[in-house]
Amino acid sequence: MNIRHSLWFKPLVALGIVAAVTIASYVGLSNDFFFTTQLRLADNLFPGAPADDRIVVVAIDDESIAEVGRWPWSRGVHADVIDAVTGDGAMLVGYDVTFGNPALDDAAGDQRMTAAMADAGNVVLIGSFEFGEKPTDVDALLIASEWFPPIPEFAGVAVGIGHANTRPDTDGVVRALPPVVEAPDGSLVASLSFALAQRATGQSGPITLRPGGIQVGGLGVPTSDLRLLDLNFAAGYPTIPAADVLAGRVPAGTFEGKIVLVGATALGLGDLVATPLDKAGKQPGVTVHANALNTILTGRYLERAPIAVTVLLVFGIGLVLAVATLYLRPWYAVFIGLALGAGYLALVFTRFDDGIVMNMVYPVVAPPIVFVSGLGVRYFTETRERKYVTNVFGRYLAKDVVKEVLASPEGAVATLEGASRPLAVLFADLRGFTAASEKATPTEVVSALNEYLEAMTRAVVEERGTIDKFMGDCIMAFWGAPRSDPEMVVRSVRAALRMQDLIDVAMATGKAGDLKVKGCGVGLSVGEAVVGNIGSTERLDYTAIGDTVNTASRVCGVAEGGDIVVTEEFAAALPRDEFRLAELPPLKVKGKESLLRVYQVLRPGQQPKVFGAGDFKDASEEKHHFEPVAAPPKVAGYAPVDPSGKVAELTEADTPGS
């Protein structure tokens, strides 16, 4: 309890939770845990770059095949495509079709295509690699085991030869490609996109490997692990069917100054790969090369956010949410967590536009872990402390009152405001306690008194009453607050009967029997009373005040040991089939002009007392008792004083409940 009450407890707990989550995040990031999950989440950020308006795709689509003829086309047809686009002013032509073998039955077609490329002087062809074992060194190039270039006739007239290989991730989605691959002979072969970018930017020279990138002349391309270029996918590349190009249905100037990528898009040709933009339907390979070229030309390279930045974000977000969870209501913490999440996602999209790929796993997963951990701490500390407080203060106040205060500290129970409501009030007082304690030691007095008060309290609690206070050897309790109780009269008198039984047991056995008291007198009244907190802002006492309370106290004062005395209103509310009543002489009570009619609730086997007609008792002071007379009364009951000051006779029909 002392630790939990320390001002440093919650801050230290918050730091502990956040530190654990932050360390776990660092370990996960360092070992690429959930890397594939991060890739899939980042796919939702695309498209992330504008499409360069110099890139145009000529598609060998299903419509073109239907119009031109079945695939593969004669190489003379490809020559016609090259002639058409270069004749319209194309700057470069990248042909995403492999020509690894000569056409045995179409030598004329090969010759026409060779001549067309020689005349154009701007065609880049492709070859393909096959790979053996994957390299393990993250700074190493992909090393091919076999290289399949274009036929020598074509390679001799092409301005460049690139490879068409991509590099799918473990989930089969292409998000990167190697801009350079080492051929089996040790030479470096650029990708189709990198080869086109070199010529489009006027750069030439050998390929140079740099730390974290590849460079040719003044063109540098940053790369990630295994020298891969992460593709910043865009959308909106102009795509023209090859059939329209061959048929001259393309407006003049369409290809002026453009970089034309020619490739297969027809479903039956099988050149389709899954990309972040289309994982189900997939995209043509030529589109992947267009995106790689676009990434280089626009300079919109992607870079993963450093691990240190992600770890700091996890720590910052986690700390804010941990403090909110430990100090605020859970719903407030939820709203703060959602706001932090929305803010982080906005940051992710903003930074992605700048080419920085923020981690979308750990800063998103960490807050729920922090929140649940914080709630767990609150449950195992505050909930247990709440139970502890309820149990401890339930010994001083009614547990219902304690629960109401803890549930709503700012509510009516925790303020100075009161409310008038019907209550059944009980006072119980030990008779002869003062005289008996004079002959006992302090230890014996306290031990016996506690046993007696335990019996009184137990009876009240069993009947769901509220213990108001202990006053020496007297106890005050009430029913009807803080929660209303329609059975408060019956419950309170049952508690009084149970109390007398328990007191008798305590007097007969245990330490209480060493303190010879004469029993317990109980007084009950019912009516309106003001109930609420009395005191100051620093110390409150939840209690009931008013005439009903004073009357119960006066009635208790005339109850002898073992007796239960109730007011007329209380007696009228009792069911006669369950309780036996005997009328007592009326009371003269201080502050009341009329005598107070009272009754005794008879316990099993208890006989009514006999009084003379016209007797009454002065109860202006507490702790008096009735003096019975030897002869039975000549009248059935008693009545309030008439104007002459004499006690009037009461017929049997006038008694309550008769």
C-alpha positions as CSV (number, residue, x, y, z in Angstrom):
1,M,0.0,0.0,0.0
2,N,2.8,2.4,0.8
3,I,4.5,1.8,-2.5
4,R,1.2,2.2,-4.4
5,H,0.6,5.5,-2.6
6,S,4.0,6.9,-3.5
7,L,4.0,9.8,-6.0
8,W,6.6,7.9,-8.0
9,F,4.6,4.7,-8.3
10,K,2.6,5.5,-11.5
11,P,5.5,7.3,-13.3
12,L,7.8,4.4,-12.6
13,V,5.2,1.9,-13.7
14,A,4.6,3.9,-16.9
15,L,8.3,4.0,-17.6
16,G,8.7,0.3,-16.9
17,I,5.9,-0.7,-19.3
18,V,7.1,1.6,-22.0
19,A,10.7,0.5,-21.6
20,A,9.7,-3.1,-21.9
21,V,7.7,-2.4,-25.1
22,T,10.5,-0.3,-26.5
23,I,13.2,-2.9,-25.9
24,A,11.0,-5.6,-27.5
25,S,10.4,-3.3,-30.5
26,Y,14.2,-2.7,-30.9
27,V,14.9,-6.4,-30.8
28,G,12.1,-7.1,-33.3
29,L,13.3,-4.3,-35.7
30,S,16.9,-5.4,-35.5
31,N,16.0,-9.0,-36.4
32,D,13.4,-8.0,-39.1
33,F,10.5,-9.7,-37.2
34,F,7.2,-9.0,-38.9
35,F,9.1,-7.7,-41.9
36,T,6.7,-9.2,-44.4
37,T,3.8,-7.7,-42.4
38,Q,5.4,-4.3,-42.7
39,L,5.8,-4.8,-46.4
40,R,2.1,-5.7,-46.8
41,L,1.0,-2.7,-44.7
42,A,3.2,-0.4,-46.6
43,D,1.6,-1.6,-49.9
44,N,-1.5,0.4,-49.0
45,L,0.5,3.7,-49.3
46,F,1.0,3.3,-53.0
47,P,0.8,5.0,-55.5
48,G,3.3,7.3,-53.9
49,A,4.9,9.1,-56.9
50,P,3.7,11.0,-59.9
51,A,4.2,9.4,-63.3
52,D,6.9,10.9,-65.5
53,D,5.1,12.2,-68.6
54,R,8.0,11.0,-70.8
55,I,7.1,7.3,-70.2
56,V,4.7,5.7,-72.6
57,V,3.8,2.0,-72.8
58,V,3.0,0.2,-76.1
59,A,1.0,-2.8,-75.1
60,I,1.0,-6.2,-76.8
61,D,-2.5,-6.8,-75.5
62,D,-5.2,-9.3,-76.4
63,E,-6.9,-7.0,-78.9
64,S,-3.6,-6.4,-80.7
65,I,-2.9,-10.2,-80.9
66,A,-6.4,-10.7,-82.2
67,E,-5.9,-8.0,-84.9
68,V,-2.2,-8.7,-85.9
69,G,-2.1,-12.5,-85.4
70,R,-1.2,-15.2,-83.0
71,W,1.9,-14.9,-80.8
72,P,4.8,-14.9,-81.4
73,W,4.8,-12.3,-84.0
74,S,7.1,-12.1,-86.9
75,R,10.1,-10.0,-86.0
76,G,9.2,-7.9,-89.0
77,V,6.2,-6.8,-87.1
78,H,8.4,-5.7,-84.2
79,A,10.5,-3.8,-86.8
80,D,7.3,-2.0,-87.9
81,V,6.6,-1.0,-84.3
82,I,10.2,0.4,-83.9
83,D,9.8,2.3,-87.1
84,A,6.5,3.8,-86.1
85,V,7.5,5.1,-82.7
86,T,10.9,6.3,-83.7
87,G,9.4,7.9,-86.8
88,D,7.1,9.8,-84.5
89,G,10.0,11.2,-82.5
90,A,10.5,8.6,-79.7
91,M,13.7,9.4,-77.7
92,L,14.3,5.8,-76.5
93,V,12.6,2.5,-77.1
94,G,12.9,-0.2,-74.4
95,Y,11.8,-3.6,-75.7
96,D,10.6,-5.9,-72.9
97,V,10.6,-8.9,-75.2
98,T,13.4,-11.5,-75.3
99,F,15.0,-12.4,-78.6
100,G,17.4,-15.1,-77.4
101,N,17.3,-17.3,-80.5
102,P,17.2,-16.5,-84.3
103,A,13.9,-17.1,-86.1
104,L,14.7,-20.2,-88.1
105,D,11.8,-19.9,-90.5
106,D,11.8,-16.1,-90.7
107,A,15.3,-14.9,-91.4
108,A,13.9,-12.0,-93.3
109,G,12.1,-10.8,-90.2
110,D,15.3,-10.9,-88.3
111,Q,17.0,-8.8,-90.9
112,R,14.2,-6.3,-91.0
113,M,14.4,-5.9,-87.2
114,T,18.2,-5.6,-87.3
115,A,17.9,-2.8,-89.9
116,A,15.1,-1.0,-88.0
117,M,17.1,-0.9,-84.8
118,A,20.2,0.2,-86.6
119,D,18.3,3.0,-88.3
120,A,16.6,4.1,-85.0
121,G,19.7,4.1,-82.9
122,N,17.7,4.2,-79.7
123,V,16.6,0.7,-78.9
124,V,17.5,-1.0,-75.6
125,L,16.9,-4.8,-75.6
126,I,16.7,-7.3,-72.7
127,G,18.2,-10.5,-71.7
128,S,17.5,-12.7,-68.7
129,F,19.4,-14.3,-65.9
130,E,19.1,-17.5,-63.9
131,F,20.4,-17.6,-60.4
132,G,21.9,-20.4,-58.3
133,E,22.2,-19.9,-54.5
134,K,21.1,-16.6,-53.0
135,P,23.9,-14.4,-51.7
136,T,24.0,-14.0,-48.0
137,D,26.1,-10.9,-47.7
138,V,23.7,-7.9,-47.7
139,D,26.3,-5.7,-49.5
140,A,26.8,-8.2,-52.3
141,L,25.3,-8.1,-55.8
142,L,23.0,-10.8,-57.1
143,I,25.3,-13.2,-58.9
144,A,23.7,-15.0,-61.9
145,S,24.6,-18.6,-62.8
146,E,23.5,-18.2,-66.4
147,W,23.0,-15.2,-68.8
148,F,20.8,-15.3,-71.9
149,P,21.4,-12.2,-74.0
150,P,19.7,-11.3,-77.3
151,I,21.0,-12.8,-80.5
152,P,24.3,-11.3,-81.6
153,E,22.7,-9.6,-84.7
154,F,20.3,-7.7,-82.4
155,A,22.9,-7.0,-79.7
156,G,25.3,-5.5,-82.2
157,V,22.8,-2.7,-83.3
158,A,21.1,-2.1,-79.9
159,V,22.3,1.0,-78.0
160,G,22.0,-1.0,-74.7
161,I,21.2,-4.4,-73.3
162,G,19.6,-4.7,-69.9
163,H,18.2,-7.5,-67.9
164,A,14.4,-8.0,-67.3
165,N,14.7,-9.9,-63.9
166,T,12.7,-8.8,-60.9
167,R,13.0,-9.9,-57.3
168,P,9.7,-11.0,-55.7
169,D,9.5,-11.0,-51.9
170,T,8.7,-14.1,-49.9
171,D,5.0,-13.4,-50.4
172,G,5.4,-13.4,-54.2
173,V,4.9,-9.6,-54.6
174,V,7.4,-7.7,-56.6
175,R,8.4,-4.6,-54.7
176,A,12.0,-4.2,-55.9
177,L,14.4,-5.3,-58.7
178,P,18.1,-5.4,-59.0
179,P,19.4,-2.4,-61.0
180,V,22.6,-4.3,-61.6
181,V,23.4,-8.0,-61.7
182,E,26.8,-9.7,-61.9
183,A,26.9,-12.0,-64.9
184,P,28.7,-15.3,-64.8
185,D,31.7,-13.8,-66.5
186,G,32.0,-11.1,-63.8
187,S,30.6,-8.2,-65.9
188,L,27.9,-6.0,-64.5
189,V,24.6,-5.8,-66.4
190,A,22.2,-3.0,-65.8
191,S,18.4,-3.5,-65.6
192,L,16.3,-2.4,-68.6
193,S,15.1,0.6,-66.5
194,F,18.6,1.6,-65.4
195,A,19.9,1.3,-68.9
196,L,17.1,3.5,-70.2
197,A,17.7,6.0,-67.4
198,Q,21.4,6.3,-68.2
199,R,20.7,7.3,-71.8
200,A,17.7,9.5,-71.0
201,T,19.9,11.5,-68.6
202,G,23.0,11.4,-70.9
203,Q,25.2,9.5,-68.5
204,S,27.8,7.0,-69.6
205,G,30.7,5.1,-68.2
206,P,31.3,2.0,-66.2
207,I,29.0,1.0,-63.4
208,T,30.5,1.8,-60.0
209,L,29.4,0.3,-56.7
210,R,29.0,2.8,-53.9
211,P,28.1,2.3,-50.3
212,G,24.4,2.0,-50.3
213,G,24.0,2.6,-54.1
214,I,25.1,2.2,-57.7
215,Q,26.4,5.0,-59.9
216,V,27.1,5.6,-63.6
217,G,28.6,8.9,-64.4
218,G,26.5,11.5,-62.6
219,L,23.5,9.2,-62.1
220,G,23.4,7.5,-58.7
221,V,20.7,5.0,-57.6
222,P,20.4,4.2,-53.9
223,T,19.8,0.5,-53.2
224,S,18.8,-1.5,-50.2
225,D,19.9,-5.0,-49.1
226,L,21.3,-7.1,-52.0
227,R,21.7,-4.0,-54.1
228,L,17.9,-3.9,-54.8
229,L,16.0,-0.8,-56.0
230,D,12.8,-0.4,-54.0
231,L,10.1,0.7,-56.5
232,N,8.0,3.7,-55.8
233,F,4.9,2.6,-57.8
234,A,2.9,5.2,-59.7
235,A,-0.2,5.0,-61.8
236,G,-1.4,6.6,-65.0
237,Y,1.2,5.7,-67.6
238,P,-0.2,6.3,-71.1
239,T,-0.8,2.9,-72.6
240,I,-1.3,2.4,-76.4
241,P,-2.2,-0.9,-78.0
242,A,0.5,-2.1,-80.4
243,A,-2.2,-2.7,-83.1
244,D,-3.1,1.0,-83.0
245,V,0.6,1.9,-83.5
246,L,0.9,-0.6,-86.4
247,A,-2.3,0.6,-88.0
248,G,-1.4,4.3,-87.7
249,R,-4.3,5.1,-85.5
250,V,-2.1,7.1,-83.1
251,P,-2.1,10.9,-83.4
252,A,1.1,12.4,-84.7
253,G,3.5,13.5,-82.0
254,T,2.3,11.0,-79.4
255,F,5.8,9.6,-79.1
256,E,7.7,12.9,-79.5
257,G,10.5,12.9,-76.9
258,K,9.1,9.9,-75.1
259,I,10.7,6.8,-73.7
260,V,8.6,4.0,-75.1
261,L,8.4,0.7,-73.3
262,V,7.1,-2.1,-75.5
263,G,5.9,-5.2,-73.7
264,A,3.3,-7.9,-73.4
265,T,0.1,-7.2,-71.4
266,A,-2.1,-10.0,-72.8
267,L,-3.2,-12.5,-70.1
268,G,-2.2,-15.5,-72.3
269,L,1.4,-14.5,-72.6
270,G,2.1,-15.0,-68.9
271,D,4.1,-11.9,-68.2
272,L,2.1,-10.9,-65.2
273,V,3.4,-10.3,-61.7
274,A,1.8,-9.3,-58.4
275,T,2.6,-5.8,-57.3
276,P,1.5,-3.6,-54.4
277,L,-1.0,-1.9,-56.8
278,D,-2.6,-5.2,-57.9
279,K,-1.9,-8.4,-56.0
280,A,-4.9,-10.3,-57.2
281,G,-5.2,-9.4,-60.9
282,K,-1.4,-8.7,-61.2
283,Q,0.3,-6.3,-63.5
284,P,2.3,-6.8,-66.7
285,G,6.1,-7.0,-66.3
286,V,6.5,-4.0,-68.6
287,T,4.6,-1.9,-66.1
288,V,7.1,-3.0,-63.4
289,H,9.9,-1.7,-65.6
290,A,8.0,1.5,-66.2
291,N,7.8,2.0,-62.5
292,A,11.5,1.3,-62.0
293,L,12.3,3.8,-64.7
294,N,9.9,6.3,-63.2
295,T,11.5,6.0,-59.8
296,I,14.9,6.8,-61.2
297,L,13.8,9.6,-63.4
298,T,11.7,11.4,-60.8
299,G,14.3,10.7,-58.0
300,R,11.4,9.6,-55.7
301,Y,13.4,6.8,-54.1
302,L,12.1,4.9,-51.1
303,E,14.0,4.6,-47.9
304,R,13.1,2.8,-44.7
305,A,13.0,5.0,-41.6
306,P,16.0,4.3,-39.3
307,I,15.4,1.9,-36.5
308,A,16.4,4.6,-34.0
309,V,13.6,6.8,-35.3
310,T,11.0,4.0,-35.0
311,V,12.2,3.1,-31.5
312,L,11.9,6.7,-30.4
313,L,8.4,7.0,-31.8
314,V,7.4,3.8,-30.0
315,F,8.8,5.2,-26.7
316,G,7.1,8.6,-27.2
317,I,3.6,7.2,-28.2
318,G,3.8,4.5,-25.5
319,L,4.8,6.9,-22.8
320,V,1.9,9.3,-23.5
321,L,-0.6,6.4,-23.6
322,A,0.8,4.8,-20.5
323,V,0.5,8.0,-18.5
324,A,-3.1,8.5,-19.8
325,T,-4.0,4.9,-19.0
326,L,-2.7,5.1,-15.4
327,Y,-4.0,8.5,-14.6
328,L,-7.2,9.0,-16.6
329,R,-10.3,7.0,-17.0
330,P,-10.0,4.1,-19.5
331,W,-12.3,5.7,-22.0
332,Y,-10.2,8.9,-22.1
333,A,-7.1,6.7,-22.6
334,V,-8.8,5.0,-25.5
335,F,-9.6,8.3,-27.2
336,I,-6.0,9.5,-26.6
337,G,-4.7,6.2,-28.1
338,L,-7.0,6.6,-31.2
339,A,-5.8,10.2,-31.6
340,L,-2.2,9.1,-31.4
341,G,-2.8,6.4,-33.9
342,A,-4.5,8.8,-36.3
343,G,-1.7,11.2,-35.9
344,Y,0.9,8.6,-36.6
345,L,-0.9,7.4,-39.7
346,A,-1.0,11.0,-40.9
347,L,2.8,11.2,-40.3
348,V,3.3,7.9,-42.2
349,F,1.5,9.2,-45.3
350,T,3.2,12.5,-45.1
351,R,6.7,11.0,-44.8
352,F,5.9,8.5,-47.6
353,D,5.3,11.4,-49.9
354,D,8.9,12.4,-49.1
355,G,10.2,8.9,-49.8
356,I,10.5,7.7,-46.2
357,V,8.7,4.4,-45.4
358,M,7.8,4.6,-41.7
359,N,7.3,1.3,-39.8
360,M,3.6,0.5,-39.6
361,V,3.9,-2.5,-37.2
362,Y,5.6,-1.6,-34.0
363,P,4.3,2.0,-33.5
364,V,0.8,0.6,-34.2
365,V,1.0,-2.6,-32.1
366,A,2.8,-1.0,-29.2
367,P,0.0,1.3,-28.0
368,P,-2.6,-1.5,-27.4
369,I,0.1,-3.5,-25.5
370,V,0.8,-0.4,-23.4
371,F,-2.9,0.2,-22.8
372,V,-3.7,-3.4,-21.8
373,S,-0.6,-3.4,-19.6
374,G,-1.7,-0.2,-17.9
375,L,-5.2,-1.5,-17.3
376,G,-3.6,-4.7,-15.8
377,V,-1.6,-2.6,-13.4
378,R,-4.6,-0.5,-12.5
379,Y,-6.6,-3.7,-11.9
380,F,-4.1,-5.4,-9.7
381,T,-3.3,-2.2,-7.8
382,E,-6.3,0.2,-7.7
383,T,-8.9,-2.6,-7.8
384,R,-7.2,-4.4,-5.0
385,E,-6.7,-1.2,-3.2
386,R,-10.4,-0.4,-3.7
387,K,-11.3,-3.7,-2.1
388,Y,-8.8,-3.0,0.7
389,V,-10.4,0.4,1.3
390,T,-13.9,-1.0,1.2
391,N,-13.0,-3.7,3.7
392,V,-11.2,-1.3,6.0
393,F,-13.6,1.6,5.9
394,G,-16.5,-0.8,5.8
395,R,-15.7,-1.3,9.5
396,Y,-16.3,2.4,10.1
397,L,-19.0,3.1,7.5
398,A,-21.6,1.0,5.9
399,K,-20.1,-0.8,2.9
400,D,-22.8,0.5,0.7
401,V,-21.7,4.0,1.6
402,V,-18.1,3.2,0.9
403,K,-18.9,1.6,-2.5
404,E,-21.0,4.7,-3.4
405,V,-18.1,7.0,-2.5
406,L,-15.5,5.0,-4.5
407,A,-17.8,4.6,-7.5
408,S,-18.7,8.3,-7.6
409,P,-16.3,10.4,-5.5
410,E,-17.8,13.6,-6.8
411,G,-21.4,12.4,-6.4
412,A,-24.0,13.3,-3.8
413,V,-22.5,10.9,-1.2
414,A,-19.1,12.6,-1.4
415,T,-20.4,16.2,-1.1
416,L,-21.9,18.2,1.7
417,E,-25.3,18.1,0.1
418,G,-28.1,16.2,1.9
419,A,-31.5,14.9,1.0
420,S,-34.7,14.3,2.9
421,R,-35.9,10.7,2.6
422,P,-37.9,8.2,4.7
423,L,-35.7,6.2,7.1
424,A,-36.1,3.6,9.7
425,V,-33.7,4.5,12.5
426,L,-32.3,2.2,15.2
427,F,-30.5,3.0,18.5
428,A,-29.2,0.2,20.6
429,D,-27.6,0.8,24.1
430,L,-26.1,-1.6,26.6
431,R,-27.7,-1.4,30.0
432,G,-25.5,-1.3,33.1
433,F,-22.3,-1.1,31.1
434,T,-20.9,1.9,33.0
435,A,-21.4,0.3,36.4
436,A,-20.0,-3.0,35.2
437,S,-16.9,-1.4,33.7
438,E,-15.9,0.3,36.9
439,K,-14.9,-3.1,38.4
440,A,-13.1,-4.4,35.2
441,T,-9.7,-3.6,33.8
442,P,-9.4,-1.5,30.6
443,T,-8.4,-4.6,28.6
444,E,-11.5,-6.5,29.8
445,V,-13.7,-3.5,29.1
446,V,-12.5,-3.1,25.5
447,S,-12.6,-6.8,24.8
448,A,-16.1,-7.2,26.1
449,L,-17.4,-4.0,24.4
450,N,-16.0,-5.1,21.1
451,E,-17.8,-8.4,21.4
452,Y,-21.1,-6.7,22.2
453,L,-20.7,-4.2,19.4
454,E,-19.8,-7.0,17.0
455,A,-23.1,-8.7,17.9
456,M,-25.0,-5.4,17.3
457,T,-23.2,-4.7,14.0
458,R,-23.6,-8.2,12.7
459,A,-27.4,-8.0,13.2
460,V,-27.6,-4.7,11.3
461,V,-25.4,-5.9,8.5
462,E,-27.3,-9.2,8.1
463,E,-30.4,-7.1,7.5
464,R,-28.6,-4.7,5.1
465,G,-28.7,-1.7,7.3
466,T,-26.2,1.2,7.4
467,I,-24.1,1.6,10.5
468,D,-24.1,5.3,11.3
469,K,-21.8,5.5,14.3
470,F,-20.7,4.0,17.6
471,M,-21.2,6.1,20.7
472,G,-19.4,4.3,23.5
473,D,-21.7,1.4,24.3
474,C,-24.4,2.6,22.0
475,I,-24.8,2.1,18.2
476,M,-26.9,4.0,15.7
477,A,-28.0,2.5,12.4
478,F,-30.6,3.3,9.7
479,W,-32.3,1.8,6.7
480,G,-33.4,3.6,3.5
481,A,-30.1,5.2,2.7
482,P,-27.9,5.5,0.7
483,R,-30.2,3.2,-1.2
484,S,-33.9,3.2,-0.7
485,D,-35.4,0.2,0.9
486,P,-39.2,-0.5,0.7
487,E,-38.8,-3.1,3.5
488,M,-36.8,-0.9,5.8
489,V,-39.3,-1.2,8.7
490,V,-39.4,-5.0,8.7
491,R,-35.7,-5.3,8.1
492,S,-34.9,-2.9,11.0
493,V,-37.1,-4.7,13.5
494,R,-35.7,-8.1,12.4
495,A,-32.3,-6.7,13.0
496,A,-33.4,-5.6,16.5
497,L,-34.7,-9.1,17.3
498,R,-31.5,-10.7,15.9
499,M,-29.4,-8.2,17.9
500,Q,-31.1,-9.2,21.2
501,D,-30.4,-12.9,20.4
502,L,-26.8,-12.3,19.7
503,I,-26.4,-10.1,22.8
504,D,-27.8,-12.9,24.9
505,V,-25.3,-15.4,23.4
506,A,-22.5,-12.9,24.0
507,M,-23.5,-12.5,27.6
508,A,-23.7,-16.2,28.2
509,T,-20.4,-17.1,26.5
510,G,-17.1,-15.6,25.7
511,K,-15.3,-12.6,27.1
512,A,-18.4,-10.4,27.0
513,G,-19.8,-12.6,29.8
514,D,-17.1,-11.3,32.2
515,L,-18.6,-7.9,32.0
516,K,-22.0,-8.2,33.7
517,V,-24.4,-5.9,31.8
518,K,-28.2,-6.0,32.1
519,G,-28.7,-6.5,28.4
520,C,-29.4,-4.2,25.4
521,G,-32.2,-1.7,25.0
522,V,-33.3,-1.0,21.4
523,G,-35.4,1.9,20.2
524,L,-36.8,2.3,16.6
525,S,-38.6,5.0,14.8
526,V,-39.6,5.7,11.2
527,G,-40.2,8.9,9.3
528,E,-38.5,11.6,7.2
529,A,-35.0,12.5,8.0
530,V,-32.2,14.4,6.4
531,V,-29.4,12.1,5.3
532,G,-26.1,13.2,3.9
533,N,-22.6,14.2,4.8
534,I,-22.1,16.5,7.8
535,G,-18.7,18.1,8.4
536,S,-16.1,20.0,6.4
537,T,-14.4,19.5,3.0
538,E,-11.6,17.8,4.9
539,R,-13.6,15.4,7.0
540,L,-17.1,14.2,6.3
541,D,-19.5,12.0,8.4
542,Y,-22.3,10.3,6.5
543,T,-25.2,10.5,8.9
544,A,-28.9,11.1,9.4
545,I,-30.4,14.0,11.4
546,G,-33.8,15.2,12.3
547,D,-36.8,14.5,14.5
548,T,-37.0,10.9,13.5
549,V,-33.5,10.3,14.7
550,N,-34.0,12.2,18.0
551,T,-37.2,10.2,18.6
552,A,-35.5,6.9,18.1
553,S,-32.8,8.0,20.6
554,R,-35.5,8.9,23.2
555,V,-37.4,5.7,22.6
556,C,-34.1,3.7,23.1
557,G,-33.6,5.6,26.4
558,V,-36.7,4.0,28.0
559,A,-36.0,0.5,26.6
560,E,-34.7,-1.9,29.3
561,G,-32.2,-4.6,28.7
562,G,-33.7,-7.1,26.3
563,D,-36.5,-4.8,25.2
564,I,-37.4,-3.4,21.8
565,V,-39.4,-0.2,21.9
566,V,-40.9,1.4,18.7
567,T,-43.0,4.5,17.9
568,E,-46.7,4.5,17.0
569,E,-45.9,5.1,13.3
570,F,-43.4,2.3,13.3
571,A,-45.9,-0.1,15.0
572,A,-48.5,0.8,12.4
573,A,-46.2,-0.2,9.6
574,L,-45.4,-3.7,11.0
575,P,-47.3,-6.8,9.8
576,R,-49.2,-8.1,12.9
577,D,-49.0,-11.7,11.6
578,E,-45.2,-11.7,12.0
579,F,-44.6,-9.5,15.0
580,R,-46.3,-9.3,18.5
581,L,-46.8,-5.8,20.0
582,A,-47.6,-4.6,23.4
583,E,-48.5,-1.0,24.2
584,L,-46.4,0.9,26.7
585,P,-47.3,4.1,28.6
586,P,-46.9,7.2,26.5
587,L,-43.7,9.3,26.7
588,K,-43.3,12.9,27.5
589,V,-40.6,13.9,25.1
590,K,-38.6,17.2,25.3
591,G,-39.6,19.5,22.4
592,K,-43.0,17.8,21.8
593,E,-46.3,19.1,23.2
594,S,-48.1,15.8,22.9
595,L,-47.2,12.6,24.6
596,L,-45.5,10.0,22.3
597,R,-47.3,6.7,22.0
598,V,-44.8,3.8,22.0
599,Y,-45.0,0.0,21.8
600,Q,-42.9,-3.0,22.7
601,V,-42.0,-5.6,20.1
602,L,-42.2,-8.8,22.0
603,R,-39.6,-11.5,21.5
604,P,-40.6,-15.2,21.4
605,G,-41.6,-16.2,24.9
606,Q,-41.6,-12.6,26.2
607,Q,-44.7,-11.4,28.0
608,P,-46.1,-7.9,27.9
609,K,-45.5,-5.7,31.0
610,V,-48.4,-4.5,33.1
611,F,-48.9,-0.8,33.9
612,G,-51.6,1.3,35.6
613,A,-54.1,3.3,33.6
614,G,-53.0,6.8,32.9
615,D,-49.3,6.2,33.6
616,F,-46.8,8.0,31.4
617,K,-43.1,8.3,31.4
618,D,-41.0,11.5,31.3
619,A,-38.4,10.7,28.5
620,S,-37.0,14.2,28.3
621,E,-33.7,12.7,29.3
622,E,-32.2,9.5,27.9
623,K,-31.8,6.1,29.6
624,H,-35.0,5.9,31.6
625,H,-37.3,2.9,32.0
626,F,-40.9,2.1,32.7
627,E,-42.0,1.1,36.2
628,P,-44.7,-1.6,35.9
629,V,-47.5,-1.8,38.5
630,A,-48.7,-4.8,40.3
631,A,-52.3,-4.7,39.0
632,P,-53.3,-5.0,35.3
633,P,-54.6,-1.9,33.7
634,K,-58.3,-1.3,33.5
635,V,-58.1,0.0,29.9
636,A,-56.8,-1.4,26.8
637,G,-54.3,1.3,25.9
638,Y,-53.2,4.9,26.2
639,A,-53.9,8.1,24.3
640,P,-52.2,11.5,23.9
641,V,-52.9,14.1,26.6
642,D,-56.1,16.1,26.2
643,P,-56.2,19.9,26.5
644,S,-56.8,19.6,30.3
645,G,-53.4,17.9,30.7
646,K,-54.9,14.6,31.8
647,V,-54.3,11.2,30.1
648,A,-57.5,10.1,28.2
649,E,-58.6,6.6,28.2
650,L,-58.2,4.6,24.9
651,T,-60.5,1.9,23.8
652,E,-59.1,-1.3,22.2
653,A,-60.4,-0.1,18.8
654,D,-58.1,2.9,19.1
655,T,-54.8,0.9,19.3
656,P,-52.6,0.8,16.1
657,G,-53.3,-2.1,13.9
658,S,-56.4,-3.3,15.7
